[in-house]
């Protein structure tokens, strides 16, 4: 049953622009809910063929480890515009404040079926 649900959610009939807007809305809501800072949302790669368009988006955020993990869980369980295919953490130092920052990079894949 879960596999069928995932298959329904991973292949969409919306346009890539509608998908991008929906992704931005979902991520914006989650950023407020989990008290993290969105540092980037971009389309990394796009592949088109006669039947499908495949888009890969990168969402970047910083915050506490616990909040970032909750954010990943939210994206995996509630996101209705694709699936989380990868995530990675990166520890950096802010040059202005000289404090360490924990960055998260999440990659979301969306498949759009042509009508």
C-alpha positions as a Markdown table, in Angstrom:
| # | Residue | x | y | z |
|---|---|---|---|---|
| 1 | Unk | 0.0 | 0.0 | 0.0 |
| 2 | Unk | 2.8 | 2.4 | 0.9 |
| 3 | Unk | 4.6 | 1.7 | -2.4 |
| 4 | Unk | 1.5 | 2.4 | -4.4 |
| 5 | Unk | 1.1 | 5.7 | -2.5 |
| 6 | Unk | 4.7 | 6.7 | -3.2 |
| 7 | Unk | 4.2 | 5.8 | -6.9 |
| 8 | Unk | 1.2 | 8.1 | -7.1 |
| 9 | Unk | 3.1 | 11.0 | -5.4 |
| 10 | Unk | 6.3 | 10.6 | -7.3 |
| 11 | Unk | 4.8 | 10.9 | -10.8 |
| 12 | Unk | 2.8 | 14.0 | -11.3 |
| 13 | Unk | 0.8 | 15.5 | -14.2 |
| 14 | Unk | 1.4 | 19.1 | -13.2 |
| 15 | Unk | 3.8 | 21.4 | -15.1 |
| 16 | Unk | 7.3 | 22.1 | -13.9 |
| 17 | Unk | 6.4 | 25.7 | -13.0 |
| 18 | Unk | 3.4 | 24.6 | -10.8 |
| 19 | Unk | 5.7 | 22.0 | -9.2 |
| 20 | Unk | 8.3 | 24.6 | -8.4 |
| 21 | Unk | 5.7 | 26.9 | -6.8 |
| 22 | Unk | 4.2 | 24.1 | -4.7 |
| 23 | Unk | 7.7 | 23.0 | -3.6 |
| 24 | Unk | 8.5 | 26.6 | -2.5 |
| 25 | Unk | 5.2 | 26.9 | -0.6 |
| 26 | Unk | 5.8 | 23.6 | 1.2 |
| 27 | Unk | 9.4 | 24.4 | 2.1 |
| 28 | Unk | 8.4 | 28.0 | 3.3 |
| 29 | Unk | 5.8 | 26.6 | 5.6 |
| 30 | Unk | 8.2 | 24.1 | 7.1 |
| 31 | Unk | 11.0 | 26.6 | 7.6 |
| 32 | Unk | 8.7 | 28.6 | 9.9 |
| 33 | Unk | 7.4 | 25.5 | 11.7 |
| 34 | Unk | 10.9 | 24.1 | 12.5 |
| 35 | Unk | 12.7 | 27.3 | 13.2 |
| 36 | Unk | 15.4 | 26.9 | 10.5 |
| 37 | Unk | 16.8 | 29.4 | 8.0 |
| 38 | Unk | 16.3 | 28.6 | 4.3 |
| 39 | Unk | 19.6 | 29.4 | 2.5 |
| 40 | Unk | 18.8 | 28.1 | -1.0 |
| 41 | Unk | 16.2 | 26.5 | -3.2 |
| 42 | Unk | 17.2 | 25.8 | -6.7 |
| 43 | Unk | 16.7 | 23.4 | -9.6 |
| 44 | Unk | 19.9 | 21.5 | -9.9 |
| 45 | Unk | 19.2 | 19.3 | -12.9 |
| 46 | Unk | 16.5 | 18.7 | -15.4 |
| 47 | Unk | 16.0 | 15.8 | -17.8 |
| 48 | Unk | 13.3 | 15.6 | -20.5 |
| 49 | Unk | 12.3 | 12.8 | -22.9 |
| 50 | Unk | 9.1 | 12.2 | -24.8 |
| 51 | Unk | 7.1 | 10.8 | -21.9 |
| 52 | Unk | 8.6 | 12.3 | -18.7 |
| 53 | Unk | 10.3 | 15.4 | -17.3 |
| 54 | Unk | 12.6 | 14.7 | -14.3 |
| 55 | Unk | 13.7 | 17.6 | -12.1 |
| 56 | Unk | 16.1 | 17.5 | -9.2 |
| 57 | Unk | 15.9 | 20.4 | -6.7 |
| 58 | Unk | 18.3 | 21.3 | -3.9 |
| 59 | Unk | 16.9 | 22.8 | -0.7 |
| 60 | Unk | 19.5 | 24.2 | 1.7 |
| 61 | Unk | 18.9 | 25.3 | 5.2 |
| 62 | Unk | 20.8 | 26.0 | 8.5 |
| 63 | Unk | 19.7 | 25.5 | 12.1 |
| 64 | Unk | 20.1 | 23.0 | 14.9 |
| 65 | Unk | 20.6 | 19.4 | 14.2 |
| 66 | Unk | 17.3 | 18.3 | 15.8 |
| 67 | Unk | 15.3 | 20.9 | 13.8 |
| 68 | Unk | 17.0 | 20.0 | 10.5 |
| 69 | Unk | 16.3 | 16.3 | 11.1 |
| 70 | Unk | 12.7 | 17.1 | 11.8 |
| 71 | Unk | 12.7 | 19.1 | 8.5 |
| 72 | Unk | 14.0 | 16.1 | 6.6 |
| 73 | Unk | 11.3 | 14.0 | 8.1 |
| 74 | Unk | 8.6 | 16.5 | 7.2 |
| 75 | Unk | 9.9 | 16.6 | 3.6 |
| 76 | Unk | 9.9 | 12.8 | 3.4 |
| 77 | Unk | 6.5 | 12.2 | 4.9 |
| 78 | Unk | 4.4 | 15.3 | 4.0 |
| 79 | Unk | 5.9 | 16.7 | 0.8 |
| 80 | Unk | 3.5 | 16.0 | -2.1 |
| 81 | Unk | 5.7 | 17.3 | -5.0 |
| 82 | Unk | 8.4 | 14.7 | -5.1 |
| 83 | Unk | 10.6 | 12.5 | -3.0 |
| 84 | Unk | 13.7 | 13.1 | -1.0 |
| 85 | Unk | 16.5 | 11.2 | -2.8 |
| 86 | Unk | 19.5 | 12.4 | -0.7 |
| 87 | Unk | 20.5 | 14.7 | 2.1 |
| 88 | Unk | 23.8 | 15.7 | 3.6 |
| 89 | Unk | 25.0 | 17.9 | 6.5 |
| 90 | Unk | 27.9 | 20.3 | 6.3 |
| 91 | Unk | 29.6 | 22.1 | 9.3 |
| 92 | Unk | 30.9 | 25.6 | 8.3 |
| 93 | Unk | 32.2 | 28.6 | 10.1 |
| 94 | Unk | 30.5 | 32.0 | 9.7 |
| 95 | Unk | 33.3 | 34.5 | 9.0 |
| 96 | Unk | 31.4 | 37.4 | 10.5 |
| 97 | Unk | 30.3 | 35.9 | 13.8 |
| 98 | Unk | 33.1 | 33.3 | 14.0 |
| 99 | Unk | 30.5 | 30.7 | 15.0 |
| 100 | Unk | 30.0 | 27.3 | 13.5 |
| 101 | Unk | 26.9 | 26.7 | 11.4 |
| 102 | Unk | 25.2 | 23.4 | 10.5 |
| 103 | Unk | 24.0 | 23.4 | 6.9 |
| 104 | Unk | 21.7 | 20.9 | 5.4 |
| 105 | Unk | 21.4 | 20.1 | 1.7 |
| 106 | Unk | 18.3 | 18.0 | 0.7 |
| 107 | Unk | 17.8 | 16.8 | -2.9 |
| 108 | Unk | 14.2 | 16.3 | -4.0 |
| 109 | Unk | 13.4 | 14.5 | -7.3 |
| 110 | Unk | 10.1 | 15.1 | -9.2 |
| 111 | Unk | 8.9 | 13.3 | -12.2 |
| 112 | Unk | 6.3 | 14.9 | -14.4 |
| 113 | Unk | 4.4 | 12.7 | -16.9 |
| 114 | Unk | 3.4 | 14.3 | -20.2 |
| 115 | Unk | -0.2 | 14.0 | -21.1 |
